[in-house]
């Protein structure tokens, strides 16, 4: 039962910190803790689902939500300018751009892009993204196994500690945004 929760955690983790979640899951699969093909499928489906969620959020309330936050509005303006110049390139690469991964499908959804166009490009770019990060995770897992094989008896504790540190960082970031002191 607990392994099912791990896979569910991977799926939803892709909404927040996709790259680190996917690489960590592939490393765990390389070490035999998870099933590799299932992690890869979750990587593609979870990312595609997250992007679709942000796209439809953009369709529903995109500019209302974007205009409420000056920081997001600034990023949205950058994305809109880039989309005008290089639409296909942005569609295929935004997942690799730190800080723009979630906001880009939101902006695309708020714009004039057809839903079918978004879904076609999203499927292609999600597959590219997942392939790159799964390969990276698998190779990194191989390096860890060959170079750090002598600590195999404690690797569960190391992986657990790293996951716990990641969760703490996400919680601290969330709380610091939520309870940011108001300026006078």
Secondary structure, 3 states (H helix, E strand, C coil): CHHHHHHHHHHHHHHHCHHHHHHHHHHHHHCCCCCHHHHHHHHHHHHHHHHHHHHHHHHHHHHHHHHHCHHHHHHHHHHHHHHHHCHHHHHHHHHHCCCCHHHHHHHHHHCCCCHHHHHHHHHHHHHHHHHHHHHHHHHHHHHHHHHCHHHHHHHHHHHHHHHHHHHHHHHHHHHHHHCCCCCC
